[in-house]
């Protein structure tokens, strides 16, 4: 019942849905009030944050699309690291993605999905009921992806379409209503807390926005399963990224016409629900809020698709713990079943950490960090060597693709790292200790063994 080959089972539409569906789904709702609080209610500065991070995403996605058109093996980002920098560096990138980045962001999405479900029912978002629902969503997403991966792909496409409905409605109707009643102008000209400096507010809001844009690189984790991947994955990265940036900015503008800025800042987790009810009425607003929950579950599904394949990307190269076990593919489902199991376990561990570090009295002292934001430091820093070596090796490309876009990508990565450091201060130091510990553990499994796949 076991093999080690992944089949081509996803088309261009699924690939685009992976990019759009992983990125859009929670952060645009989850971080809207965080952005406003960071900027002191300065709506234009908040929109500038969405635009800045969106442009950085577009630039990096374009550069990775060039890599995607040239290299195709098992797992996009790890492939690109291997072909540009080398196998050793690719291993540590893959280890970071499999053990830290993928499961942390997946666990946060499980909680965010449960959080909005609890908001709909009026429950406490940090209580035991919400954490139980989060664990259920995590296991259910694992089950769907592991036992029915084709159905998971269709679910990804369906939820991507569904999630665009409330966002586009708010973008259009919210803007129209706000322009008619004057709320849009009021929110754009009124700053709630003028004591927050533009520079400090911008950096803090950029880091909050980064979570809303994160996850798109995980779409490259299914490149071995995309039909005509060298054509379809680059298209998916570019088209998907453009859709995301467009929808985010116009949703945020629409939000400015739905709720006064100070009310949105005070409402916290219920802010999105309040906005929809103000524009569409209590019943219709609540119904659209159900779409928000489905949107979050779609994002969780896309992240779990990548999380399930994390350890397989290493094992297929003969690296990591027990590559003979984690490289196995179930012949019935054509999924790396053992890799999926360890992905679920790691996501469960980081969900527990998220609760202990962020939702209750801190369990870990100074080693409590926001897993929805701080891992972007090492993620974007990890891109930089890939872009540098890409410029040095790909001499047959024209100057725009070989030099201009990679240089802009590097500058964008440096900006994201600097913004996170400025916004989080000493928390970055303690996060880096945990990151170093994770990498040190990975070093014990870095020796390459006979590869069952590559």
C-alpha positions in Angstrom: 0.0 0.0 0.0 3.0 2.3 0.1 5.2 4.0 -2.5 7.1 7.2 -2.8 5.7 9.0 -5.9 3.2 11.9 -5.7 0.9 12.1 -8.7 -0.2 15.2 -10.7 -3.7 15.8 -9.4 -4.1 19.6 -9.2 -4.8 22.0 -12.0 -4.2 25.8 -12.4 -7.5 26.7 -10.7 -6.5 24.7 -7.5 -3.1 26.3 -7.6 -4.6 29.8 -7.7 -7.0 28.8 -5.0 -4.1 27.7 -2.9 -2.4 31.1 -3.2 -5.6 33.1 -2.7 -7.2 30.7 -0.3 -4.2 30.4 2.0 -3.6 34.1 2.2 -7.2 35.5 2.3 -9.3 34.0 5.0 -8.4 35.2 8.5 -5.8 37.9 8.7 -7.9 40.5 6.9 -10.5 40.1 9.6 -8.2 39.1 12.5 -5.7 41.9 12.1 -8.0 44.8 11.0 -8.4 46.2 14.5 -4.7 45.4 15.3 -3.6 47.6 12.4 -5.9 50.4 13.5 -4.6 50.2 17.1 -1.0 50.2 15.9 -1.6 53.4 13.9 -3.8 55.1 16.5 -6.8 54.9 14.2 -5.0 56.5 11.3 -6.9 55.0 8.4 -4.6 56.3 5.5 -1.6 54.9 7.4 -3.3 51.6 7.8 -4.1 51.4 4.1 -0.4 52.3 3.4 0.6 49.3 5.5 -1.7 47.0 3.5 -0.2 48.4 0.2 3.4 48.2 1.3 3.2 44.5 2.4 1.1 43.8 -0.7 3.8 45.2 -3.0 6.5 43.2 -1.2 4.4 40.1 -1.6 3.9 40.8 -5.3 7.7 41.4 -5.9 8.7 38.2 -4.0 6.0 36.2 -5.6 7.1 37.3 -9.1 10.7 36.4 -8.3 9.7 33.0 -7.0 7.5 32.6 -10.1 10.7 32.8 -12.2 12.2 30.0 -10.0 9.0 28.0 -10.3 9.3 28.1 -14.1 12.8 26.6 -13.9 12.8 24.1 -11.0 10.3 21.4 -10.1 11.0 18.6 -7.7 9.1 17.9 -4.5 8.4 21.0 -2.5 8.7 24.5 -4.1 10.6 26.6 -1.6 13.0 23.7 -0.6 13.6 23.0 -4.3 14.5 26.6 -5.0 16.8 26.7 -2.0 18.5 23.5 -3.1 19.0 24.6 -6.8 20.4 28.0 -5.8 22.2 27.8 -2.5 22.7 24.0 -2.1 21.4 20.9 -0.4 22.6 21.7 3.1 20.9 25.1 3.1 17.7 23.6 1.6 17.6 21.1 4.4 17.5 23.8 7.1 14.9 25.8 5.1 12.8 22.7 4.9 13.3 21.8 8.6 12.3 25.4 9.6 9.2 25.2 7.4 8.2 21.7 8.6 8.9 22.1 12.3 8.3 25.8 13.0 6.7 27.9 10.3 4.1 25.6 8.8 2.7 24.1 12.0 2.7 27.5 13.9 0.7 29.3 11.2 -1.6 26.3 10.8 -2.3 26.1 14.5 -3.0 29.9 14.6 -5.5 29.5 11.8 -7.3 26.6 13.7 -7.7 29.0 16.7 -8.8 32.0 14.5 -11.4 29.7 12.9 -12.6 28.7 16.3 -12.4 32.2 17.5 -14.9 33.5 14.9 -17.1 30.5 15.5 -17.2 31.5 19.1 -17.9 35.1 18.3 -20.9 34.0 16.2 -22.2 32.1 19.2 -21.2 34.7 21.8 -18.7 32.5 23.6 -15.4 33.5 25.2 -12.6 33.4 22.5 -9.9 32.3 25.0 -11.9 29.8 27.0 -11.8 26.0 26.9 -14.7 25.7 24.5 -12.9 27.7 21.8 -9.6 25.8 22.3 -11.6 22.5 22.0 -13.2 23.7 18.7 -9.7 24.8 17.5 -8.3 21.3 18.2 -11.4 19.8 16.4 -10.9 22.0 13.3 -7.2 21.0 13.3 -7.9 17.3 13.3 -10.8 17.6 10.8 -8.6 19.5 8.4 -5.9 16.9 8.8 -8.4 14.1 8.1 -9.7 15.8 5.0 -6.3 16.4 3.5 -4.9 12.9 4.4 -7.8 10.7 3.6 -9.3 12.7 0.7 -6.7 15.0 -0.9 -8.7 15.5 -4.1 -11.7 16.5 -2.1 -9.5 18.8 -0.1 -8.4 20.5 -3.4 -12.1 20.9 -4.4 -12.8 22.3 -0.9 -10.0 24.8 -1.3 -11.5 26.1 -4.6 -15.0 26.2 -3.2 -14.0 28.1 0.0 -11.9 30.5 -2.0 -14.9 31.5 -4.0 -17.1 31.7 -0.9 -14.6 33.8 1.0 -14.5 36.4 -1.7 -18.2 37.1 -1.4 -18.2 39.0 1.9 -15.0 40.7 1.1 -16.1 42.1 -2.2 -19.6 43.0 -0.9 -18.0 45.0 1.9 -15.5 46.6 -0.5 -18.3 47.7 -2.8 -21.4 48.3 -0.6 -19.4 49.5 2.4 -17.6 52.1 0.3 -20.9 53.3 -1.3 -22.7 53.5 2.1 -19.7 55.3 3.7 -19.5 57.9 0.9 -23.2 58.5 1.2 -23.4 58.9 5.0 -20.0 60.6 5.3 -18.4 57.9 7.5 -15.6 57.2 5.0 -14.5 60.8 4.9 -14.7 61.0 8.7 -12.6 57.9 9.2 -10.0 59.0 6.7 -9.7 62.5 8.3 -10.0 61.6 12.0 -7.1 60.1 13.9 -8.2 58.5 17.2 -4.8 58.6 18.9 -2.5 61.3 17.5 0.2 60.5 20.1 1.3 57.5 18.0 4.0 58.6 15.6 3.6 57.7 11.9 6.9 55.8 11.8 6.3 53.7 14.9 2.7 53.1 13.9 3.7 52.1 10.4 6.2 49.5 11.5 3.9 47.9 14.0 1.0 47.8 11.5 3.2 46.4 8.8 4.1 43.4 11.0 0.4 42.9 11.8 -0.5 43.1 8.1 2.3 40.6 7.3 0.2 37.8 9.0 -2.7 38.7 6.7 -0.5 38.2 3.7 1.5 35.2 4.9 1.2 31.7 3.8 1.4 32.2 0.0 4.8 30.5 -0.2 3.2 27.3 1.2 1.3 27.0 -2.1 4.6 26.0 -3.7 4.6 22.9 -1.4 2.3 21.1 -3.8 4.3 21.8 -7.0 5.1 18.1 -7.5 1.3 17.5 -7.6 0.4 20.4 -10.0 -0.2 19.5 -13.6 2.3 21.3 -15.9 3.8 22.9 -12.7 6.4 25.0 -14.5 3.6 26.8 -16.3 0.8 26.7 -13.8 2.6 27.4 -10.6 4.2 30.7 -11.8 0.8 31.8 -13.1 -0.9 30.9 -9.8 1.7 32.9 -7.8 1.2 36.0 -9.9 -2.5 35.9 -10.5 -3.2 34.8 -6.9 -1.0 37.6 -5.5 -2.7 40.3 -7.6 -6.2 39.1 -6.5 -5.1 39.1 -2.8 -3.7 42.7 -2.9 -6.7 44.1 -4.8 -9.2 42.5 -2.4 -7.4 43.4 0.8 -7.0 47.1 0.0 -10.6 47.6 -1.2 -12.1 45.6 1.7 -10.2 47.8 4.1 -11.6 50.9 2.3 -15.1 49.5 2.5 -14.6 48.8 6.2 -14.0 52.5 6.7 -17.5 53.2 5.5 -19.1 50.6 7.8 -17.9 51.4 11.3 -16.4 54.5 13.0 -12.7 53.8 13.5 -12.8 54.2 17.3 -15.7 51.7 17.5 -13.8 49.2 15.4 -10.8 49.5 17.6 -12.9 49.0 20.7 -14.9 46.0 19.3 -11.8 43.7 19.1 -12.7 40.3 17.8 -16.3 41.3 17.1 -15.3 44.2 14.8 -15.8 42.3 11.6 -19.2 41.1 12.7 -20.3 44.6 13.7 -19.2 46.0 10.4 -21.2 43.5 8.4 -24.3 44.0 10.6 -24.1 47.8 10.2 -24.0 47.6 6.4 -26.3 44.6 5.7 -28.5 44.4 8.8 -28.5 42.0 11.7 -29.7 38.8 9.9 -27.8 39.3 6.6 -24.7 40.5 8.4 -24.7 37.4 10.6 -25.1 35.2 7.5 -22.2 36.9 5.8 -20.2 36.4 9.0 -20.8 32.7 8.6 -19.0 33.1 5.2 -16.1 34.6 7.2 -15.9 31.4 9.3 -15.9 29.3 6.1 -13.2 31.6 4.8 -11.0 30.9 7.8 -11.6 27.1 7.4 -10.6 27.3 3.8 -7.3 29.0 4.8 -6.8 26.3 7.4 -7.3 23.7 4.8 -4.7 25.2 2.4 -2.2 25.6 5.2 -2.8 22.0 6.3 -2.1 20.9 2.7 1.4 22.4 3.0 1.9 21.3 6.6 1.1 17.7 5.7 3.9 17.6 3.2 6.6 19.3 5.4 8.6 16.2 6.6 8.1 14.5 3.3 10.0 17.3 1.5 13.0 16.4 3.7 12.6 12.6 3.6 12.3 12.5 -0.2 15.8 13.9 -0.3 17.1 11.3 2.2 17.3 13.9 5.0 15.6 14.4 8.3 14.5 11.8 10.9 13.7 8.4 9.4 13.4 9.3 5.7 12.5 5.7 5.0 9.3 6.3 7.0 8.4 9.8 6.1 9.0 9.4 2.4 6.3 6.8 2.1 3.2 7.5 0.0 -0.1 5.8 0.6 -1.1 4.2 -2.7 -4.8 4.6 -2.0 -4.8 8.3 -1.2 -1.5 9.3 -2.8 -0.6 11.2 0.3 2.5 11.1 2.5 0.5 9.7 5.5 3.4 9.5 8.0 4.5 13.1 7.2 0.9 14.2 7.6 0.7 12.6 11.1 3.9 14.4 12.3 2.5 17.6 10.8 -0.6 17.3 12.9 1.3 16.5 16.0 3.6 19.5 15.5 0.5 21.8 14.8 -1.1 20.5 18.0 2.0 21.3 20.0 2.2 24.8 18.6 -1.5 25.3 19.3 -0.9 24.5 22.9 2.1 26.9 22.9 0.0 29.6 21.3 -2.6 29.3 24.1 0.1 29.3 26.9 2.0 32.2 25.4 -0.8 34.5 24.2 -4.2 33.6 25.5 -3.7 33.1 29.3 -1.2 34.0 32.0 2.1 33.4 30.3 3.4 29.9 30.8 6.9 30.3 29.4 8.2 33.5 31.0 10.1 35.7 28.5 9.9 32.9 25.9 6.4 33.8 24.9 6.1 35.1 21.4 3.3 35.7 18.9 3.5 32.7 16.5 1.3 34.6 14.0 4.0 37.3 13.5 7.5 36.6 14.7 8.4 33.6 12.4 8.2 36.0 9.5 11.6 37.3 10.6 13.4 34.0 9.8 11.2 33.3 6.8 12.0 36.5 5.0 15.7 36.4 6.1 15.8 32.8 4.7 14.7 34.1 1.2 17.7 36.5 0.9 20.4 33.9 0.2 18.1 32.3 -2.4 17.7 35.5 -4.2 21.4 36.4 -4.1 22.5 33.0 -5.5 19.7 33.2 -8.1 21.3 36.4 -9.4 24.7 34.9 -9.5 23.7 31.6 -11.2 21.0 32.5 -13.7 23.2 34.4 -16.2 21.0 33.5 -19.2 18.1 35.6 -17.9 17.6 39.3 -18.9 18.5 42.0 -16.4 14.9 42.6 -15.2 14.3 39.0 -14.1 17.9 38.3 -13.0 18.8 41.5 -11.2 16.0 44.1 -10.8 13.3 41.9 -9.3 15.6 39.9 -7.0 17.2 43.1 -5.7 13.8 44.5 -5.0 12.8 41.3 -3.3 15.9 41.4 -1.1 15.1 45.0 -0.1 11.5 44.0 0.7 12.7 41.1 2.8 15.1 43.4 4.7 12.3 45.8 5.4 10.0 43.1 6.7 12.8 41.8 9.1 13.5 45.3 10.3 9.8 46.1 10.8 9.3 43.0 12.9 12.4 43.7 15.0 11.3 47.3 15.6 7.7 46.3 16.4 8.5 43.4 18.8 11.7 44.5 20.5 13.1 42.0 23.0 10.6 39.4 22.0 12.6 38.9 18.9 15.7 37.9 21.0 13.7 35.2 22.8 12.2 34.0 19.6 15.6 33.7 18.0 16.7 31.5 20.9 13.8 29.2 20.2 14.6 29.3 16.5 18.2 28.4 17.2 17.1 25.5 19.4 14.8 24.2 16.6 17.7 24.4 14.0 20.1 22.7 16.5 17.8 19.8 16.9 17.5 19.7 13.1 21.3 19.4 12.8 21.2 15.9 14.4 19.1 14.7 11.4 20.9 16.7 8.6 23.2 13.9 7.3 22.0 12.7 3.9 21.0 9.1 3.6 20.2 7.1 0.5 17.3 9.0 -1.1 14.2 7.0 -1.9 12.8 9.7 -4.2 15.5 12.1 -5.6 
